[in-house]
Amino acid sequence: MNLLEAFIIFASAVLSGMLFFLFPWNSNKLKLLLSLSGAYLFAITVLHLIPEIYSTGDHLIGIYLLAGFFLQIILDYFSQGIEHGHIHVQHHHGKAIVPFTMLLSLCIHAFFEGMPVGGTHNEHTSDMLVFGIVIHNIPIALALMSLLSQSGVAKSRSILLLSIFAIMTPLGMLLSAYLSHAQTIDLSSYYQKIMAVVIGIFLHISTTILFESSENHRFNLQKFGVIILGTLMALGTVFLF
């Protein structure tokens, strides 16, 4: 496992969340970031990740892709869609509360995303996954901090919870890297299946973001431009680097 990649993923999530305290963020800015990340994730999934897992000739790999897609549907139920920008403040007896099931679901999502990064020996794929996770975690971190702030959570505790979320992807990378080098376990035969599950998660998240990018089925030139930018970024990372 590349420790620098793990640090970049952790630091990007923490620093992105900290931006919530430094700059004013509204729902429109968050949606633009989400559209950028959704377009990038969708494009690298279609252009590179799906062809890579099917290149092994395993015709049952689609089952694991579907499993990841439906796993994210289940996680969405508990996370209340914070992965694609939904912020729902829960109240109990008139007081805002922190939905810990949402935090747990978000952490599981982040942990799974890290596993293929730690298990791959393809540097190009690893770089794309890392950049995709980083660009995806920026709006998630901002949405998480917004939710915690609206729930009345103290700043110090919010940063702690943000750090827990931020460390989950590196932990997934660490476990995958450890298992792939363990003498008793050969993770290489399972790597493509793990990757397929994560691809299914990416597909669900990215398509949900892109479908929601048009409010009331109205064309938004600004969001469309951001989506085009995210797609061009993906084309550049796939074919130029």
N, C-alpha and C positions, 0 to 999 in steps of 0.2 A: 504494500500500500504506500502511495506517495503521501508523506506527512504534510507536504506543502499544500496538496489538494485538499486534504482534510481541514487544514487551518484556514484556507481560503473560504471553504464552505461555511465553517463555523463563524469566522470573522464577518463575512458578508451578511449573514443573518442577524448577528448582534448589532453591527453598525447600521444596518438598514432599519432595524427596530428603534435604535437610538435617534434616528432622524425624525421620528415622530415628535420628540421633545424639542427639536431645533427649528423645524419648519412647519408651517401650517399645511395640513393635508386635508383635502376634501374628497368626496366620493368620486368626482370626475377624474382627478389625478390618479387615484387608485385604480380606477377602471382602465385608464390608458396604460398604466404599468402592467395590469393583468392582460390586456389585449396584446401587448408586446411579448410578454412571456408565453402566453397561450399560442400565439402564432409561431414563435420560435420552437416550442416543444412539439407542436403538431408537425412542423416542417421537418425537423431532424428525425422525428419518429417515422414519417413516411419515406423520407429520402435515404435514410441510413440504417436506423435501428431495426425496422421490420425486415428489409432485405438481408441484413446481417444474420438475424436469427433463423430465417428460412433458408439461408445458404447451406446450412448443415444437412438439409435433406430430411429432417425430422418432420413428417407431415402431421404429427400430433401436437406440434408446438403451439398451434393456434388455440388449443384447449387452455394452455397456461396463460396465453394472452387474454382470453375471455375471462379466466379466473381473476386476473388482475383488474380487469374492467369492472367486474361485479364486486370485487373486494372494495374498490373505491366507492361504489354505490353504497355499500354498507358503512364504510368509514364516513361518508358524507352525511349519513343519517345522524351519526353521533357528533361529528364535527360541525354540523349545521352549515356546511358549505364554506367555511372560512378559507379553504384552499383556493376558492375562486371568488374571494372578496365579500362574501356575505358576513355581515356583522349583526348578530342577534344577541342583545343584552337580556339575560334572564333575571326575573325578579321573584323574590320569595317574601311574602308578607310586606310588600311594598319596597323592599330593599334589593338592590342589584346584587347578584351573586356570580361567582366565577364558575362556569360550567366545566368541571374537571373531566367529564367524559369527552368534551370537545378537545381539551388539552391532550388527553390520552390518545384519542384518535389521530390528532395531528402528529403526535410523536411516532405512532406506529407508521403512519404515512411516510414521515421523514426517514425513519429507520430502513424501511424497504427500499427507498430511493438510493440509499448508500451502498446496498449490497452488491449490485452489479459493478459499481465503480471499484470496489475493493477486490473483486474477483476477476476483472478483465485484464488480459495481457496485451490488448490492442490500445496503444497510446492514443490514437486518433479518436477512438470511441470513448475512451476515458475522458479526454479533454472536452468532447462535446457534451458528455453527461454532466461533467462538473460545471461547465458554463450554463447548461440548461437548468441545473439545480439552483445555481446562484441567482440567475435571472428570475427564476420562479419563486425563490424564497424572499426576494425583496418585497413584493406586495403582500406576501403572507405575513412577514414580520411586522409590516406596518399595520395590517388589519388586526393582528393579534394585539399589538400595543394599543390600538384604538379601542378594541373590545375591553381590554383590561382597564384602561383609563375610564371608560364609560361605566365600568362595573365598580369603580371606586377603589381599585387596588392601588396600594402605595407604590411609588416610583421604584423603590429598591426591590420590592417583591416582584413587580412587573419585569424588571431586568433579570431577576433570578429565573422566572418562568420562561422568559425569552431565551435565556442561556440554555435551559434544559431542552427546549425545542431545537436550538441551534446545534447542540452536541449530538443529537440523535442520528443525523446522517453520517457524521464521522464514526459513530459507534457501529452503525451498519457496515461501513467500509472496513472497520477494524475486525469485526467478526468474520466477514467474508474473506478478508486477507488471511486471517489466522487459519480458518478452515481449509483454505486452498493450499496452505503450506504444511498442514498437519500430516503426520505420517500415517495416521489411522483413517483419515477421511480424504477422499478424492473429490473435491468440489467441482473440478473441471467438467465432469459429466453432467453436473446440475446447473452450471453457469447459465447456459442458454435458457433453461426453464425459469431461473430467477430473473434473467433479463426480460423474458416474455411477460412475466407478471408485472414488472415495473413498466414495460411498454403499455400494457393494458391500463395501468394507473395513469400514465401520461396521456393516453388517448382520451380517457374519460375526462380528465381535468381540462385538457386543451380544447376539446370540442365543446365542453360546457361553457368555458370562457368565451369561445368564439361565437357560439349560438346566442349567448347573453349580451354580446357586444353591440347588438342592434336592439335598442329599446323600442318597444311598440312597433317593431318591424319598420323602423324609419332609418333611412340611410344617414350615417354620421361620417362625414368626410374626414374629420380629425381622427376618429378611431380606425377608419379604413386605412388611412395613411400610416398609423402606428402598426397595424397588422401587416401591411406591405413591408414596412421597415423590419419587423421581426422575421418575416419570411426571407428577406434579402440577407439578413444576418445569418440565418440558418444555411442558405445557399453558399454563403462565403465560407462558413466553417466546414461544410461538407466537401466542397469542391476545390477550395483554394488553400486550405491549411492541412 
